[in-house]
Amino acid sequence: MIAKEKSGEQELFVSGHRACHGCGMALSVGHILKATGKDVIVVTPTGCLETFTSPYGYSPWRVPWIHHLFENGPSIASGVAAALKAQGRIHVRVLVIGGDGATFDIGFGALSGMLERGDDVLYICVDNGAYMNTGGQRSGASPMYSSTTTDPAGKISPGKSQMKKDLPAIIAAHGAPYVATASVAYLKDLEKKVKKAMEYHGPRYIQIDTPCPSVWGFSPDRTLEIGRLGVQSGLIPIIEMQGGMLTNVLKIKKKIPVEEYLKSQKRFSHLFRDGQHQKEIEKIQALADINIQKYGLLKDVEDKR
Amino acid sequence: MSFQEIKGTLPAGSYYFSGNEAVAEGAIAAGCRYYAGYPITPSSEIMERIAVRFKEVGGVFMQMEDELASICSVIGAVWAGAKAMTATSGPGFSLMQEAIGYAAITETPLVVVDIQRAGPGTGQATRVGSGDYMQAKWGSHGDYQVIALSPWSVQEMYEHSIEAFNLAEQYRVPVFVMGEEAVAHLRERLEVQATVRVFNRVKKHGTPPFGTDSMDGVPPMPAFGEGERLLVTGSTHDEFGIRKTDDPRAHARLVERINNKILANRGKIANTESWYLDGAEVVVVAYGFTARSALFAVELLRKTGKRAGLLRLKTIWPFPEEAIRDVGRSARKVLVPEMNRGQILGEVMKYARCEVSGLNQTNGEIIHPQRIVREVEAVL
């Protein structure tokens, strides 16, 4: 299929690109641009988004777009934003859309610099928790006990033994005026947050959970369902921080045990294979419970206060 | 002196491996037990195999946050006493260059496997290229030497990985295995011997770690915590590691020694292989994967009575000047096919006193033997 020239009235990220079936990232980017409008320049570090949106005939971008090196999306964006400002073109805004490898790992230093300088950039991390573009190696965003090609589960190891980096908290600690998390399973919430972020000036950050059927290991028609399970279990807290303060959370409607989320994906299947990993599952449940308590994700918890 | 024959880490026999898998196994056989890396096509399979195999053989695998961190943690591990390596491709190799200069001036033995792809920039991540040879030599600032090997087969990906560690340990220098995407992802037969010949770094209690009067110019190397007073700095230093940034003599002495310890041993380090050079009028000088096409072409030419030969460079740096001088004397013409715009052609021209021309291709594909045949036939 070839990227469509016209697809709806205001589509800025059209269909026909080369993402895998059921790609959560591709779906989220369409809605991000719907919320920003056309006066944006998009910066994309190396990653899935770059590769599946750039071949001839398959480019869905209807806004200016620059791909560059893996490690410096924020630096490129800082340069673009500063030059636009110097020319008085303040109605054009700069947007980075990068994966978790570019954001959590290799580009983290550049991101910190951009935040500290207070550059006028909205940085959006489309987070699928591993290096999918190179075949699924672990990243700083990979969840605990997930199996990746460079931290594989097996006889000796239950998979990644470290926690996912709490990047939203690190970014809030830089004094960024707007920090939020979102999920592709809650598109209205996602669009609302992008719109709100566009009202601010200075460095802003949104981290979107974008399930990846190909590497997480689930059927491509279940992307939104898997995304919802992550949120409803408490493992993926959907929050909003303004001026460093927690100002809003997406409440969990009905709390589900983490097993339900873990069992839905091949990357956690080793935890259920031989009945030897109850401890690991309990640990993951504890992480979800900490999120629920820390952010007040349950309706009744909030009511009791 | 410090060479020893040790038991291999794979059972002896035949294997059907990819080049990247062979690199991982060669490194393990050589005694590498620390690997730090970052995913990058077309080298990722090396770390993926190491991640699994180190759990079996008892090594430390670290996935780092980028290539800067990868090579620097390798440097740290080496000073803590390990044999250590990383693997990457062009963009990652570019990021590592500052640390390579640091490794050169601190005489830190380490191995970097660079699986070359078509550049510059992100270029063609999944396609083959040979564009990193000049970067390997000149990528960091200042005057320093490295050793760069150029494997042409899965067998050599294995053997060069072992040899790279031996050379690094012997000369206290960064050593590069300059694989190319085509050989990294090629699967073919690999023969593994029961034993492996390895060199472990020389240690000598009470001797200065950064200076020596020995003929080879390589000082013994202690590790942290072995009782030596060990100060390591990337600034200019004397033989005891004391910073001497305002001493012209100390700087010249250090720079000359770290260069000469490689250049003076060039005859021992630089390796070539000769095919059909007897009476060859036209000699193809080739390296890496291109040498496979070149050999195929030369054999085709010989079958039709054409006097062509092949000089294969197994080592690129230090450059095998003498072998090039020899073919320059015996041949009428030298042809250098390369998957770049002539990076090694210029080196060959420096030493071959005959007509030298290049055959260059930068399209991300291997050079077809027929192209080489046509080029040789045109001048014969």
Chai-1 contact restraints between the chains, C-beta under 6 A:
chainA,res_idxA,chainB,res_idxB,connection_type,confidence,min_distance_angstrom,max_distance_angstrom,comment,restraint_id
A,E71,B,D66,contact,1.0,0.0,6.0,A-B,restraint_1
A,D105,B,E65,contact,1.0,0.0,6.0,A-B,restraint_2
A,I106,B,D66,contact,1.0,0.0,6.0,A-B,restraint_3
A,Y131,B,P39,contact,1.0,0.0,6.0,A-B,restraint_4
A,T134,B,P39,contact,1.0,0.0,6.0,A-B,restraint_5
A,T134,B,T41,contact,1.0,0.0,6.0,A-B,restraint_6
A,T134,B,S44,contact,1.0,0.0,6.0,A-B,restraint_7
A,Q137,B,P39,contact,1.0,0.0,6.0,A-B,restraint_8
A,R138,B,Q63,contact,1.0,0.0,6.0,A-B,restraint_9
A,T149,B,E48,contact,1.0,0.0,6.0,A-B,restraint_10
A,T150,B,M47,contact,1.0,0.0,6.0,A-B,restraint_11
A,T150,B,E48,contact,1.0,0.0,6.0,A-B,restraint_12
A,T150,B,A51,contact,1.0,0.0,6.0,A-B,restraint_13
A,T150,B,Q63,contact,1.0,0.0,6.0,A-B,restraint_14
A,I156,B,K55,contact,1.0,0.0,6.0,A-B,restraint_15
